[in-house]
Amino acid sequence: MSIAFVREKEGGEAFEDLPDRPISPHTNYVTPEGLAQIEAEVKRLQGEASALDPDAKADNARVARDLRYWTARLGTAELVESVEGDAVHFGSTVTIAREDDSRQTFRIVGEDEADPAKGSISYVAPLARALTGKGVGDSVEVNGHEVEIMEIAQPAPQ
């Protein structure tokens, strides 16, 4: 391990100095699935924390940092179950056509549950912001490229 990540306390005891994970300044909107993911992560980390050896300073620091982050995210989560209307909004699954006629489908979700490789993007992403409030057939420009909304699927009410 690099010495840059270790500090010496008085008495020569080394410990990991892990800064807290940054918390987004945006409202913490979550889908029902996103809320379940956050709850599961808090539960998993609580279990991991209770099973750790007290002498495993690096592991304890990592788990404590992650638990602080996910507990804060759980405490600020604002559940969005469904929104009425035909326009793109939080929770919508949107299919767009790009200038080269390729199509892409993704769901607009909360920041912590966004995973572009798995077809979900954060509601604060530039593309999601540009599409929000638009309908099928509308075109928007993002990063100098035009996309057209081909289809919008709304989540089923819970």
BATORKE-463781 format. One record per residue: residue in three letters; x, y, z of N, C-alpha, C in turn. Coordinates in pm, whole numbers, padded with zeros to 5 digits, always signed. Layout:
ALAXYZXYZXYZ ...
//
This chain:
MET+00084-00117+00000+00000+00000+00000+00089+00124+00000 SER+00048+00224-00071+00122+00348-00076+00117+00419+00059 ILE+00226+00477+00098+00234+00550+00224+00144+00674+00220 ALA+00107+00718+00101+00021+00835+00088-00116+00813+00151 PHE-00157+00688+00169-00288+00658+00223-00286+00620+00371 VAL-00172+00630+00433-00160+00592+00573-00108+00711+00654 ARG-00169+00732+00768-00121+00835+00860-00079+00767+00988 GLU+00013+00828+01056+00057+00776+01185-00012+00855+01295 LYS-00075+00783+01387-00132+00846+01506-00023+00853+01612 GLU-00052+00926+01718+00041+00927+01830+00059+00786+01881 GLY+00178+00750+01912+00205+00615+01956+00242+00522+01841 GLY+00243+00573+01718+00286+00495+01603+00183+00402+01544 GLU+00057+00407+01588-00045+00319+01533-00094+00374+01398 ALA-00088+00292+01293-00131+00335+01159-00281+00311+01142 PHE-00346+00395+01064-00486+00375+01031-00514+00432+00893 GLU-00621+00385+00835-00662+00434+00704-00735+00566+00723 ASP-00707+00661+00637-00773+00791+00640-00861+00799+00516 LEU-00986+00762+00530-01077+00761+00417-01174+00878+00426 PRO-01171+00967+00330-01268+01077+00332-01408+01023+00301 ASP-01509+01092+00348-01646+01051+00317-01671+01059+00168 ARG-01759+00971+00121-01799+00975-00019-01882+01101-00040 PRO-01860+01173-00150-01938+01295-00172-02086+01264-00194 ILE-02170+01349-00137-02315+01337-00150-02359+01440-00254 SER-02438+01396-00349-02486+01483-00455-02572+01596-00398 PRO-02563+01715-00457-02648+01825-00412-02790+01816-00469 HIS-02813+01723-00562-02945+01709-00625-03040+01634-00532 THR-03169+01657-00552-03270+01584-00477-03251+01435-00501 ASN-03262+01357-00396-03237+01213-00404-03364+01137-00442 TYR-03412+01158-00567-03527+01084-00616-03487+00940-00640 VAL-03575+00848-00603-03549+00705-00625-03675+00638-00677 THR-03655+00535-00757-03765+00448-00799-03786+00347-00686 PRO-03896+00271-00688-03912+00166-00587-03794+00069-00588 GLU-03744+00035-00706-03629-00056-00715-03503+00009-00657 GLY-03486+00138-00682-03370+00209-00629-03373+00216-00477 LEU-03492+00238-00420-03505+00242-00275-03471+00105-00217 ALA-03518-00001-00281-03487-00137-00234-03337-00164-00241 GLN-03270-00114-00344-03125-00132-00356-03052-00061-00243 ILE-03094+00061-00211-03030+00136-00102-03052+00065+00031 GLU-03176+00022+00057-03205-00049+00182-03121-00176+00193 ALA-03108-00249+00083-03029-00373+00084-02881-00344+00111 GLU-02831-00235+00055-02690-00201+00075-02664-00161+00220 VAL-02755-00086+00281-02740-00050+00423-02741-00177+00508 LYS-02833-00266+00482-02841-00392+00559-02715-00475+00541 ARG-02667-00485+00417-02545-00562+00389-02425-00505+00464 LEU-02411-00372+00460-02298-00307+00527-02308-00319+00679 GLN-02429-00312+00734-02445-00330+00878-02401-00471+00919 GLY-02437-00569+00839-02394-00706+00866-02244-00721+00854 GLU-02187-00659+00751-02042-00666+00731-01969-00599+00848 ALA-02022-00485+00893-01958-00412+01003-01956-00495+01131 SER-02065-00564+01158-02072-00642+01282-01983-00767+01276 ALA-01949-00811+01155-01867-00932+01141-01718-00903+01130 LEU-01679-00776+01119-01538-00742+01100-01457-00755+01229 ASP-01333-00792+01212-01237-00797+01322-01205-00652+01361 PRO-01217-00616+01487-01189-00479+01529-01048-00432+01495 ASP-00957-00525+01478-00820-00489+01444-00800-00465+01294 ALA-00899-00493+01213-00890-00473+01067-00926-00327+01038 LYS-00834-00238+01069-00858-00093+01061-00902-00048+00922 ALA-00835-00095+00818-00868-00053+00682-01008-00097+00644 ASP-01042-00223+00675-01176-00273+00642-01283-00200+00722 ASN-01257-00176+00849-01353-00103+00932-01374+00039+00881 ALA-01268+00104+00839-01279+00241+00788-01360+00243+00659 ARG-01334+00146+00571-01408+00140+00443-01556+00114+00466 VAL-01587+00017+00549-01726-00017+00575-01797+00099+00645 ALA-01732+00162+00742-01793+00275+00812-01822+00390+00717 ARG-01726+00419+00628-01746+00526+00530-01864+00493+00439 ASP-01869+00372+00386-01977+00333+00295-02111+00331+00367 LEU-02112+00286+00491-02236+00283+00568-02287+00425+00595 ARG-02197+00519+00623-02239+00659+00641-02304+00712+00512 TYR-02242+00681+00398-02294+00729+00269-02434+00673+00244 TRP-02448+00541+00252-02576+00478+00217-02684+00510+00320 THR-02648+00527+00446-02746+00567+00546-02796+00708+00517 ALA-02706+00798+00478-02745+00934+00441-02836+00932+00319 ARG-02802+00850+00219-02884+00841+00098-03022+00784+00129 LEU-03028+00687+00219-03157+00631+00259-03240+00737+00331 GLY-03177+00816+00415-03247+00920+00490-03300+01033+00404 THR-03241+01055+00287-03286+01164+00200-03362+01115+00078 ALA-03383+00984+00067-03450+00928-00051-03594+00979-00061 GLU-03631+01022-00180-03768+01064-00209-03824+00970-00315 LEU-03912+00882-00273-03968+00780-00361-04062+00842-00463 VAL-04038+00810-00590-04126+00851-00699-04182+00723-00759 GLU-04307+00693-00728-04366+00567-00773-04420+00576-00915 SER-04492+00681-00946-04542+00696-01082-04580+00841-01105 VAL-04569+00881-01230-04607+01016-01271-04701+01000-01390 GLU-04809+01072-01391-04907+01061-01499-04863+01145-01619 GLY-04909+01105-01736-04885+01182-01857-04806+01104-01960 ASP-04800+01163-02079-04733+01099-02192-04592+01151-02216 ALA-04551+01250-02139-04418+01309-02159-04311+01229-02083 VAL-04187+01249-02122-04074+01186-02054-04060+01247-01915 HIS-04041+01162-01816-04021+01208-01678-03942+01102-01602 PHE-03916+01131-01476-03845+01037-01390-03919+00904-01391 GLY-03845+00796-01415-03904+00662-01420-03941+00615-01558 SER-03948+00706-01655-03983+00667-01792-03875+00580-01855 THR-03919+00489-01942-03827+00416-02029-03844+00478-02167 VAL-03734+00525-02222-03737+00604-02345-03652+00537-02453 THR-03707+00532-02575-03630+00486-02691-03606+00608-02778 ILE-03479+00631-02810-03441+00744-02895-03375+00693-03023 ALA-03383+00775-03127-03309+00747-03251-03204+00856-03264 ARG-03083+00813-03290-02971+00906-03308-02960+00946-03454 GLU-02874+01041-03483-02855+01092-03619-02813+00981-03717 ASP-02742+00880-03668-02697+00771-03755-02801+00659-03763 ASP-02924+00686-03720-03037+00593-03720-03024+00480-03618 SER-02922+00481-03535-02914+00381-03429-03016+00417-03321 ARG-03064+00316-03253-03162+00338-03147-03104+00295-03013 GLN-03151+00361-02910-03106+00330-02775-03227+00342-02683 THR-03241+00246-02594-03349+00249-02495-03288+00252-02356 PHE-03341+00338-02271-03291+00350-02135-03403+00397-02045 ARG-03384+00376-01916-03479+00423-01815-03415+00536-01736 ILE-03494+00637-01706-03446+00752-01628-03472+00722-01481 VAL-03364+00717-01401-03371+00673-01261-03292+00768-01172 GLY-03285+00735-01044-03207+00812-00948-03058+00797-00970 GLU-02982+00888-00912-02837+00889-00932-02768+00761-00887 ASP-02808+00707-00773-02741+00588-00720-02775+00461-00795 GLU-02887+00459-00864-02926+00337-00936-02892+00343-01085 ALA-02842+00456-01131-02807+00470-01273-02690+00378-01310 ASP-02706+00310-01422-02602+00222-01474-02618+00217-01626 PRO-02554+00310-01697-02571+00318-01842-02546+00186-01914 ALA-02452+00107-01866-02423-00022-01931-02541-00118-01921 LYS-02627-00096-01822-02745-00182-01805-02874-00112-01847 GLY-02861+00003-01914-02978+00069-01971-03051+00167-01881 SER-02982+00224-01783-03045+00327-01700-02952+00446-01686 ILE-03012+00566-01691-02933+00688-01674-02996+00773-01565 SER-02913+00854-01502-02958+00942-01395-03045+01054-01450 TYR-03143+01093-01372-03231+01202-01413-03157+01335-01425 VAL-03036+01345-01371-02959+01469-01382-02859+01463-01498 ALA-02853+01351-01571-02765+01341-01687-02814+01438-01795 PRO-02722+01494-01874-02764+01591-01977-02872+01538-02072 LEU-02861+01414-02114-02963+01359-02204-03098+01350-02135 ALA-03102+01301-02012-03228+01291-01939-03290+01429-01917 ARG-03208+01526-01883-03260+01662-01864-03319+01719-01993 ALA-03250+01693-02105-03299+01745-02233-03431+01680-02274 LEU-03449+01553-02240-03568+01480-02281-03688+01501-02189 THR-03663+01535-02063-03771+01550-01966-03872+01654-02013 GLY-03999+01613-02012-04108+01701-02053-04142+01692-02201 LYS-04061+01622-02277-04084+01609-02422-04168+01484-02449 GLY-04221+01475-02573-04305+01362-02611-04253+01291-02733 VAL-04322+01184-02771-04284+01106-02888-04284+01198-03010 GLY-04178+01187-03091-04162+01269-03211-04082+01396-03188 ASP-04065+01436-03063-03985+01555-03033-03837+01523-03051 SER-03762+01624-03093-03617+01611-03107-03550+01708-03012 VAL-03434+01667-02960-03355+01754-02873-03209+01741-02915 GLU-03132+01844-02881-02989+01840-02909-02914+01826-02778 VAL-02822+01729-02776-02739+01705-02658-02596+01688-02705 ASN-02508+01769-02650-02365+01762-02686-02343+01772-02837 GLY-02420+01857-02900-02403+01880-03043-02463+01774-03133 HIS-02538+01680-03076-02601+01574-03154-02751+01575-03130 GLU-02825+01552-03237-02970+01552-03226-03022+01410-03208 VAL-03120+01396-03119-03187+01268-03098-03337+01292-03105 GLU-03409+01192-03151-03555+01199-03159-03616+01094-03069 ILE-03721+01132-02998-03790+01038-02910-03881+00951-02996 MET-03860+00820-02992-03937+00727-03071-04048+00660-02990 GLU-04021+00636-02861-04118+00566-02777-04094+00603-02631 ILE-04204+00611-02556-04197+00638-02411-04286+00535-02341 ALA-04229+00464-02247-04306+00370-02166-04302+00419-02022 GLN-04419+00432-01962-04428+00478-01825-04433+00357-01731 PRO-04375+00370-01613-04382+00259-01518-04526+00233-01475 ALA-04557+00110-01450-04691+00075-01402-04706+00123-01258 PRO-04824+00176-01223-04844+00217-01083-04825+00100-00988 GLN-04765+00128-00873-04736+00024-00774-04856-00002-00688 
//
